[in-house]
Amino acid sequence: MFKGKVVVVTGGGGSIGKSLTIAFAKAGATVVCIDSDLKKANEVKFSANEELFSKIIPFYVDVSLYPEVRKNVSQIIEELGKIDILINNAGIGASETAIELPCEDWDRTISTNLSGTFYYSKYVGREMANQASGVIINISSIYGCTTAPERAAYCASKAGINSLTKVMAVELAEYNIRVNAVAPGYILTELVKENMQKGKVELEKIKDRTPMKRLCTAEEVVDVIFFLCSDKASFITGESIIVDGGWTAYNYI
């Protein structure tokens, strides 16, 4: 499906990132798996079978630092010649009330989630504009569409991603570049597990709150992203697609 394509996945060592990296490699793409933990990025590569091994290229990058991002994009272009698809998936969270949230945690969350998305979109977008084609997918969240207590930095960063998606979709349309966001509901990621340990997330309550009575899976998010990256979505840009089993639609107590 994506044979010959070059795909860049940030946050490639996480739950969604790993699923995306393996899935795109299986679909024939060469996948640059970027993570701030090189060990995790390498683990994704070594978890793949021999057939996919050569299709996955791990990189260490701190997405919150634009000089590192700019350098990484230049390296990818030099080594692979192009970037067809960018998935801005890197993200972290901070759980505390707004008045108690350390400013350092706010800065770190905004820098990673929102600024990191902007930096990669900016530098990859330039290369895509030169080649007059490309797809950018930003991983947002249901909390970019609604809010929750003790999620000020996370909600703000994801809402910012939704807005950035629309702006860049409009700006890059003339270059045949489509920009969309995907906003998953609750998935059993490391971040969710961390919040469970802190007592801030109760899975049974989330399932009960979700009309479809279960969590989202990484594979379901991958399927939506595959569609948005395909020619079947050739006239879709500037959208934030929610994948949450009806969680945000349900507003009844």
KEVEXPA-323707 format. One record per residue: x, y, z of N, C-alpha, C in turn. Coordinates in Angstrom, 1 decimal. Example, Ala and Ser with C-alpha at 12.3 -4.5 7.8 and 13.67 -1.06 7.14 Angstrom:
REM residues 2
13.2  -5.7  7.8  12.3  -4.5  7.8  13.2  -3.3  7.8
12.8  -2.2  7.1  13.7  -1.1  7.1  12.9  0.0  7.9
This chain:
REM residues 253
0.8  -1.2  0.0  0.0  0.0  0.0  0.9  1.3  0.0
2.0  1.2  0.7  2.9  2.4  0.8  4.3  2.0  0.3
4.3  1.1  -0.6  5.6  0.7  -1.1  6.4  1.8  -1.7
7.7  2.0  -1.3  8.5  3.0  -1.8  8.4  4.4  -1.1
7.4  4.5  -0.2  7.2  5.7  0.6  8.2  5.8  1.7
8.6  7.0  2.1  9.4  7.3  3.3  8.5  7.9  4.3
8.4  7.3  5.5  7.5  7.7  6.5  8.3  8.1  7.8
8.0  9.2  8.4  8.7  9.6  9.6  7.6  9.5  10.8
8.0  8.8  11.8  7.1  8.7  13.0  7.8  9.2  14.2
7.3  10.3  14.8  7.9  10.7  16.0  7.2  10.0  17.2
8.0  9.9  18.3  7.4  9.1  19.4  7.3  7.7  19.0
8.1  7.2  18.2  8.0  5.9  17.6  8.2  4.7  18.6
8.7  5.0  19.7  9.0  4.0  20.7  7.8  3.7  21.6
6.7  4.6  21.6  5.6  4.4  22.4  4.6  3.4  21.8
3.4  3.2  22.5  2.5  2.2  22.1  1.9  2.5  20.7
1.4  3.7  20.4  0.9  4.0  19.1  2.0  4.1  18.1
3.1  4.7  18.5  4.3  4.9  17.6  4.8  3.5  17.1
4.9  2.6  18.0  5.4  1.3  17.6  4.4  0.6  16.6
3.1  0.7  16.9  2.2  0.1  16.0  2.2  0.7  14.6
2.4  2.1  14.6  2.5  2.8  13.3  3.7  2.4  12.6
4.9  2.3  13.3  6.1  2.0  12.6  6.1  0.6  12.0
5.6  -0.4  12.7  5.5  -1.8  12.2  4.5  -1.9  11.1
3.4  -1.2  11.2  2.3  -1.3  10.2  2.8  -0.6  8.9
3.4  0.5  8.9  3.9  1.1  7.7  5.0  0.3  7.1
5.9  -0.3  7.9  6.9  -1.1  7.3  6.3  -2.4  6.6
5.3  -2.9  7.3  4.6  -4.1  6.6  4.0  -3.7  5.3
3.6  -2.4  5.2  2.9  -1.9  4.0  3.9  -1.5  3.0
5.2  -1.7  3.2  6.2  -1.5  2.2  7.0  -0.2  2.3
6.7  0.6  3.3  7.4  1.9  3.5  8.7  1.7  4.2
9.6  2.7  4.0  10.8  2.8  4.9  10.4  3.8  6.0
10.6  3.3  7.2  10.0  4.1  8.3  11.2  4.6  9.2
11.2  5.9  9.4  12.2  6.5  10.4  11.5  6.6  11.7
12.0  5.8  12.7  11.3  5.7  14.0  12.1  6.6  14.9
11.5  7.7  15.3  12.2  8.8  16.1  11.7  8.7  17.6
12.6  8.7  18.5  12.2  8.8  19.9  13.3  9.5  20.7
12.9  10.1  21.9  13.8  10.7  22.8  14.6  9.6  23.6
14.1  8.4  23.5  14.8  7.3  24.1  15.2  6.3  23.0
16.5  6.4  22.6  17.0  5.6  21.5  16.8  4.1  21.7
16.9  3.7  23.0  16.7  2.3  23.3  15.3  1.8  22.9
14.3  2.6  23.1  12.9  2.3  22.8  12.8  2.2  21.2
13.4  3.1  20.5  13.4  3.1  19.1  14.0  1.9  18.5
15.2  1.5  19.1  15.9  0.3  18.7  15.1  -0.9  19.0
14.4  -0.9  20.1  13.5  -2.1  20.5  12.4  -2.3  19.4
11.9  -1.2  18.9  10.9  -1.4  17.8  11.5  -2.0  16.6
12.7  -1.6  16.2  13.3  -2.2  15.1  13.6  -3.7  15.3
14.1  -4.0  16.5  14.5  -5.4  16.8  13.3  -6.3  17.1
12.2  -5.7  17.3  11.0  -6.5  17.5  10.3  -6.9  16.2
10.7  -6.3  15.1  10.2  -6.6  13.8  10.9  -7.9  13.3
10.2  -8.6  12.4  10.8  -9.8  11.8  11.9  -9.4  10.8
12.6  -10.3  10.3  13.8  -10.1  9.5  13.4  -9.3  8.2
12.2  -9.6  7.7  11.8  -9.0  6.4  11.6  -7.5  6.6
11.2  -7.1  7.8  11.0  -5.7  8.1  12.2  -4.9  8.7
13.2  -5.7  9.1  14.3  -5.1  9.9  14.9  -4.0  9.1
15.2  -4.1  7.8  15.9  -3.1  7.1  15.0  -1.9  6.7
13.7  -2.0  7.0  12.8  -1.0  6.6  12.6  0.1  7.8
13.2  -0.2  9.0  13.0  0.6  10.1  14.3  1.2  10.5
14.4  2.6  10.6  15.6  3.3  10.9  15.4  4.1  12.2
16.0  3.7  13.3  15.8  4.4  14.5  16.7  5.7  14.6
16.1  6.7  15.2  16.9  8.0  15.4  16.5  8.5  16.8
17.5  9.0  17.5  17.3  9.8  18.7  17.1  11.2  18.4
16.0  11.8  18.8  15.7  13.3  18.7  14.9  13.7  19.8
15.2  14.8  20.4  14.4  15.5  21.4  13.5  16.5  20.6
12.3  16.2  20.3  11.4  17.0  19.4  11.2  18.4  19.9
11.5  18.6  21.2  11.2  20.0  21.8  12.4  21.0  21.4
13.4  20.5  20.8  14.6  21.3  20.4  14.7  21.4  18.9
14.3  22.6  18.4  14.2  22.8  17.0  15.6  22.6  16.2
16.7  22.9  16.8  18.0  22.6  16.1  18.1  21.1  15.9
17.7  20.3  16.8  17.8  18.8  16.6  16.9  18.4  15.6
15.7  18.9  15.6  14.7  18.6  14.6  15.1  18.9  13.2
15.6  20.2  13.0  16.1  20.6  11.7  17.3  19.8  11.2
18.2  19.4  12.1  19.3  18.5  11.7  18.8  17.1  11.3
17.8  16.6  12.1  17.3  15.3  11.8  16.6  15.2  10.4
15.8  16.3  10.1  15.1  16.3  8.8  16.2  16.4  7.7
17.2  17.2  7.9  18.3  17.3  6.9  19.0  15.9  6.7
19.2  15.2  7.8  19.8  13.8  7.7  18.9  12.9  6.9
17.6  12.9  7.2  16.7  12.0  6.5  16.7  12.3  5.0
16.6  13.6  4.6  16.6  13.9  3.2  17.9  13.5  2.5
19.0  13.7  3.2  20.3  13.4  2.7  20.4  11.9  2.4
19.9  11.1  3.4  20.1  9.6  3.3  19.0  9.0  2.5
17.8  9.5  2.5  16.6  8.8  1.8  16.1  9.6  0.7
16.4  10.9  0.6  16.0  11.6  -0.6  14.7  12.3  -0.5
13.8  11.9  0.4  12.5  12.5  0.5  11.8  12.1  1.7
10.7  12.8  2.0  9.8  12.4  3.1  8.4  12.5  2.5
7.7  11.3  2.5  6.3  11.3  1.9  5.2  11.5  3.0
5.5  11.0  4.2  4.5  11.0  5.2  5.1  11.4  6.5
4.6  12.3  7.3  5.0  12.6  8.6  3.9  12.4  9.6
4.2  11.6  10.6  3.3  11.4  11.7  3.8  12.0  13.0
3.2  13.1  13.4  3.7  13.8  14.7  3.0  13.1  15.8
3.6  12.1  16.4  3.0  11.3  17.5  3.6  11.5  18.8
4.8  12.1  18.9  5.5  12.3  20.2  4.7  13.2  21.2
4.5  12.7  22.4  3.7  13.4  23.3  3.9  12.9  24.8
3.7  13.8  25.7  3.8  13.5  27.1  2.7  14.2  27.8
2.5  13.9  29.1  1.4  14.5  29.9  1.9  15.0  31.2
1.1  15.8  31.8  1.3  16.3  33.2  0.0  16.4  33.9
-0.1  15.8  35.1  -1.3  15.7  35.8  -1.2  16.5  37.1
-1.8  17.7  37.1  -1.9  18.5  38.3  -2.8  19.6  38.1
-3.5  20.2  39.1  -4.3  21.3  38.9  -3.5  22.5  38.4
-4.2  23.4  37.6  -3.5  24.4  37.0  -2.7  25.3  37.9
-3.3  25.6  39.1  -2.6  26.5  40.1  -1.4  25.8  40.8
-1.4  24.4  40.8  -0.3  23.7  41.4  0.7  23.1  40.4
0.4  23.2  39.1  1.2  22.6  38.1  2.6  23.3  38.1
3.7  22.7  38.2  5.0  23.3  38.1  5.2  23.9  36.7
5.7  25.1  36.7  5.9  25.8  35.4  6.8  25.0  34.5
7.7  24.3  35.1  8.6  23.4  34.3  7.9  22.3  33.6
6.8  21.8  34.3  6.0  20.7  33.6  5.2  21.3  32.5
4.6  22.5  32.7  3.9  23.1  31.6  4.8  23.3  30.4
6.0  23.9  30.6  6.9  24.2  29.5  7.3  22.9  28.8
7.6  21.8  29.6  8.0  20.6  29.0  6.9  19.9  28.1
5.6  20.0  28.6  4.5  19.4  27.9  4.2  20.2  26.6
4.1  21.5  26.7  3.9  22.3  25.6  5.0  22.2  24.5
6.3  22.2  25.0  7.4  22.1  24.1  7.4  20.8  23.4
7.1  19.7  24.1  7.1  18.4  23.4  5.9  18.2  22.5
4.7  18.4  23.0  3.5  18.1  22.3  3.2  19.1  21.2
3.2  20.3  21.5  2.8  21.4  20.5  4.0  21.9  19.7
5.0  22.3  20.4  6.2  22.9  19.7  6.9  21.8  18.8
7.0  20.6  19.4  7.6  19.5  18.6  6.8  19.2  17.3
5.5  19.2  17.4  4.7  19.0  16.2  4.9  20.2  15.2
5.0  21.4  15.7  5.3  22.5  14.8  6.6  22.4  14.2
7.7  22.1  14.9  9.0  22.0  14.4  9.1  21.0  13.3
8.6  19.8  13.5  8.7  18.8  12.4  7.8  19.1  11.2
6.7  19.7  11.5  5.8  20.1  10.4  6.4  21.2  9.6
7.1  22.1  10.3  7.8  23.2  9.6  8.9  22.7  8.6
9.8  22.0  9.2  11.0  21.5  8.4  10.6  20.4  7.4
9.8  19.5  7.8  9.4  18.5  6.8  8.5  19.1  5.8
7.6  20.1  6.2  6.7  20.8  5.3  7.5  21.5  4.2
8.6  22.1  4.5  9.5  22.7  3.5  9.9  21.7  2.4
10.3  20.5  2.9  10.8  19.5  1.9  9.7  19.0  1.1
8.5  18.8  1.7  7.3  18.4  1.0  6.9  19.4  -0.1
7.0  20.7  0.3  6.7  21.8  -0.6  7.6  21.7  -1.9
8.9  21.4  -1.6  9.8  21.3  -2.7  9.5  20.2  -3.7
8.9  19.1  -3.1  8.6  17.9  -4.0  7.1  18.0  -4.4
6.4  19.0  -3.9  5.0  19.2  -4.3  4.1  18.0  -4.0
4.3  17.4  -2.8  3.5  16.3  -2.4  3.8  16.0  -0.9
2.8  15.4  -0.2  3.1  14.9  1.1  1.8  14.9  2.0
1.9  14.1  3.1  0.8  14.0  4.0  1.4  14.2  5.4
0.8  15.0  6.2  1.2  15.2  7.6  0.0  14.8  8.5
0.2  14.0  9.5  -0.8  13.6  10.4  -0.3  13.9  11.8
-1.1  14.7  12.5  -0.8  15.1  13.9  -1.7  14.3  14.9
-1.0  13.7  15.9  -1.8  12.9  16.9  -2.3  13.9  17.9
-3.6  14.1  18.0  -4.2  14.9  19.0  -4.8  14.1  20.1
-5.9  14.4  20.6  -6.5  13.6  21.7  -8.0  14.1  21.8
-8.8  13.3  22.5  -10.1  13.7  22.9  -10.0  15.0  23.8
-8.9  15.1  24.5  -8.7  16.2  25.3  -8.1  17.5  24.6
-8.1  17.4  23.3  -7.9  18.6  22.5  -9.2  19.1  22.0
-10.3  18.3  22.3  -11.6  18.7  21.8  -12.5  19.0  23.1
-12.1  18.5  24.2  -12.8  18.8  25.5  -11.8  19.0  26.6
-12.2  19.0  27.8  -11.2  19.2  28.9  -11.4  18.3  30.0
-10.5  18.3  31.0  -10.6  17.5  32.2  -9.8  18.1  33.3
-10.2  18.0  34.5  -9.4  18.6  35.6  -8.0  18.0  35.6
-7.0  18.7  36.0  -5.6  18.3  36.2  -5.0  17.9  34.9
-5.4  18.5  33.8  -4.9  18.2  32.5  -4.6  19.5  31.7
-4.3  20.6  32.4  -4.2  21.9  31.8  -3.2  22.0  30.6
-2.0  21.5  30.9  -0.9  21.5  29.9  -1.3  20.6  28.7
-1.7  19.4  29.1  -2.0  18.4  28.0  -3.2  18.9  27.1
-4.3  19.4  27.8  -5.4  19.8  27.0  -5.0  21.0  26.1
-4.3  21.9  26.7  -3.8  23.1  25.9  -3.0  22.7  24.7
-2.1  21.8  24.9  -1.2  21.4  23.9  -1.9  20.7  22.7
-2.9  19.8  23.1  -3.6  19.1  22.1  -4.6  20.0  21.3
-5.2  20.9  22.0  -6.1  21.9  21.4  -5.3  22.7  20.4
-4.1  23.1  20.8  -3.2  23.8  19.9  -2.8  23.0  18.7
-2.7  21.7  18.8  -2.4  20.9  17.7  -3.5  20.9  16.7
-4.8  20.8  17.2  -5.9  20.9  16.3  -6.0  22.2  15.5
-5.6  23.3  16.2  -5.6  24.6  15.5  -4.5  24.7  14.5
-3.3  24.2  14.9  -2.1  24.2  14.0  -2.4  23.4  12.8
-3.1  22.3  12.9  -3.5  21.4  11.8  -4.3  22.2  10.8
-5.3  23.0  11.2  -6.1  23.7  10.3  -5.3  24.8  9.5
-4.4  25.5  10.3  -3.6  26.6  9.7  -2.7  26.0  8.6
-2.0  24.9  9.0  -1.0  24.4  8.0  -1.7  23.7  6.9
-2.9  23.1  7.1  -3.6  22.5  6.0  -4.0  23.6  4.9
-4.4  24.8  5.4  -4.7  25.9  4.5  -3.4  26.4  3.8
-2.4  26.5  4.5  -1.1  27.1  4.0  -0.5  26.1  3.0
-0.5  24.8  3.2  0.2  23.9  2.4  -0.6  23.3  1.3
-1.9  23.6  1.2  -2.7  22.9  0.2  -2.2  23.2  -1.2
-1.7  24.4  -1.5  -1.3  24.8  -2.8  -0.1  23.9  -3.2
0.6  23.3  -2.3  1.8  22.4  -2.6  1.4  20.9  -2.7
0.1  20.7  -2.7  -0.4  19.3  -2.8  0.0  18.5  -1.5
-0.1  19.2  -0.4  0.2  18.6  0.9  -1.1  18.6  1.8
-1.5  17.5  2.3  -2.6  17.4  3.2  -2.2  17.3  4.6
-2.9  18.0  5.5  -2.6  18.0  6.9  -3.9  17.7  7.7
-3.8  16.6  8.5  -5.0  16.2  9.3  -4.5  15.8  10.7
-5.5  15.8  11.6  -5.2  15.3  13.0  -6.1  14.1  13.3
-5.6  13.2  14.1  -6.4  12.1  14.6  -6.4  12.2  16.1
-7.6  12.2  16.7  -7.8  12.4  18.1  -8.3  11.1  18.8
-7.4  10.3  19.3  -7.9  9.0  19.9  -8.5  9.2  21.3
-9.4  8.3  21.6  -9.8  8.2  23.0  -8.8  7.5  23.8
-9.3  6.9  24.9  -8.4  6.2  25.8  -7.8  5.0  25.2
-6.5  4.8  25.2  -5.8  3.6  24.8  -4.9  3.3  26.0
-4.6  2.0  26.2  -3.8  1.6  27.3  -2.3  1.8  27.0
-1.9  3.1  26.9  -0.6  3.5  26.7  0.2  3.6  28.0
1.5  3.9  27.9  2.3  4.1  29.1  1.8  5.3  29.9
1.4  6.3  29.2  0.9  7.5  29.9  -0.4  7.2  30.7
-1.3  6.4  30.1  -2.5  6.1  30.8  -2.2  5.2  32.0
-1.2  4.2  31.8  -0.8  3.3  32.9  -0.2  4.1  34.0
0.6  5.2  33.7  1.2  6.0  34.7  0.1  6.8  35.5
-0.9  7.3  34.8  -2.0  8.0  35.5  -2.9  7.0  36.3
-3.0  5.7  35.8  -3.7  4.7  36.6  -3.0  4.5  38.0
-1.6  4.4  37.9  -0.8  4.2  39.1  -1.0  5.4  40.1
-1.2  6.5  39.5  -1.3  7.7  40.4  -2.8  7.9  40.9
-3.7  7.0  40.4  -5.0  7.1  40.9  -5.9  8.1  40.1
-5.3  8.6  39.0  -6.0  9.7  38.3  -6.9  9.1  37.1
-6.7  7.9  36.8  -7.5  7.2  35.8  -8.0  5.9  36.3
-9.3  5.6  36.1  -10.0  4.4  36.5  -10.6  3.8  35.2
-10.0  2.7  34.7  -10.4  2.2  33.4  -11.8  1.7  33.4
-12.3  1.1  34.4  -13.7  0.7  34.4  -14.7  1.9  34.3
-14.4  3.0  34.9  -15.2  4.2  34.8  -15.2  4.7  33.4
-14.0  4.7  32.8  -13.8  5.1  31.4  -14.6  4.3  30.4
-14.5  3.0  30.6  -15.3  2.0  29.8  -16.8  2.3  29.9
-17.2  2.5  31.2  -18.6  2.7  31.4  -19.1  4.0  30.8
-18.2  5.0  30.8  -18.5  6.3  30.3  -18.5  6.3  28.7
-17.9  5.3  28.1  -17.8  5.2  26.7  -19.0  4.4  26.1
-19.8  5.0  25.2  -20.9  4.3  24.7  -20.6  2.9  24.1
-19.4  2.7  23.5  -19.1  1.4  23.0  -18.5  0.4  24.1
-18.4  0.9  25.3  -18.0  0.2  26.5  -16.7  -0.5  26.5
-15.7  0.1  25.8  -14.4  -0.5  25.8  -13.4  0.7  25.4
-12.1  0.3  25.5  -11.0  1.3  25.2  -10.8  1.2  23.7
-10.2  2.2  23.2  -9.7  2.2  21.8  -8.4  1.4  21.7
-8.1  0.8  20.6  -6.8  0.1  20.4  -5.9  0.9  19.5
-4.6  0.6  19.6  -3.7  1.3  18.7  -3.9  0.9  17.3
-4.3  -0.3  17.0  -4.6  -0.7  15.7  -5.7  0.0  15.0
-6.7  0.4  15.8  -7.8  1.2  15.3  -7.4  2.6  14.9
-6.5  3.1  15.6  -5.9  4.4  15.3  -5.1  4.3  14.0
-4.3  3.3  13.9  -3.5  3.0  12.7  -4.3  2.9  11.5
-5.5  2.2  11.6  -6.4  2.1  10.4  -6.9  3.4  9.9
-7.2  4.3  10.8  -7.7  5.7  10.4  -6.5  6.5  9.8
-5.4  6.3  10.4  -4.2  7.1  9.8  -3.9  6.5  8.4
-3.9  5.2  8.2  -3.7  4.6  6.9  -4.7  5.2  5.9
-5.9  5.3  6.3  -6.9  5.9  5.3  -6.6  7.3  5.0
-6.2  8.1  6.0  -5.9  9.5  5.8  -4.7  9.7  5.0
-3.8  8.8  5.0  -2.5  8.9  4.2  -2.7  8.3  2.8
-3.8  7.7  2.6  -4.0  7.0  1.3  -4.7  8.0  0.3
-4.7  7.6  -1.0  -5.3  8.4  -2.0  -6.9  8.4  -1.9
-7.4  7.5  -1.1  -8.8  7.5  -0.8  -9.3  8.7  0.0
-8.3  9.4  0.6  -8.6  10.6  1.4  -8.0  11.8  0.7
-8.0  11.8  -0.6  -7.3  12.8  -1.4  -7.9  14.2  -1.2
-9.2  14.3  -0.8  -9.8  15.6  -0.7  -10.1  16.0  0.8
-9.4  15.3  1.7  -9.6  15.6  3.1  -8.4  16.2  3.7
-8.5  17.4  4.2  -7.4  18.2  4.8  -8.0  19.2  5.8
-7.2  19.4  6.9  -7.6  20.4  7.9  -8.6  19.8  8.9
-8.8  18.5  8.9  -9.7  17.9  9.8  -9.1  17.2  11.0
-9.8  17.1  12.1  -9.4  16.4  13.3  -10.4  15.2  13.5
-10.0  14.0  13.2  -10.8  12.9  13.2  -10.8  12.2  14.6
-11.9  12.2  15.3  -12.0  11.6  16.6  -12.3  10.1  16.6
-11.5  9.3  17.3  -11.6  7.9  17.3  -11.7  7.5  18.8
-13.0  7.5  19.3  -13.2  7.4  20.7  -14.4  6.6  21.2
-15.0  5.8  20.2  -16.2  5.0  20.6  -17.4  5.8  21.1
-17.4  7.1  20.7  -18.6  7.9  21.2  -18.4  8.7  22.4
-17.1  8.6  23.0  -16.8  9.3  24.3  -17.1  10.7  24.3
-16.7  11.5  23.3  -16.9  12.9  23.3  -18.4  13.3  22.9
-19.1  12.4  22.2  -20.4  12.6  21.8  -21.4  12.5  23.0
-21.0  11.7  24.0  -21.8  11.3  25.1  -21.7  12.4  26.2
-22.8  13.1  26.4  -22.8  14.3  27.4  -24.0  14.2  28.3
-24.3  13.0  28.7  -25.5  12.8  29.6  -25.0  12.1  30.9
-25.5  12.6  32.0  -25.1  12.0  33.3  -26.4  11.4  33.9
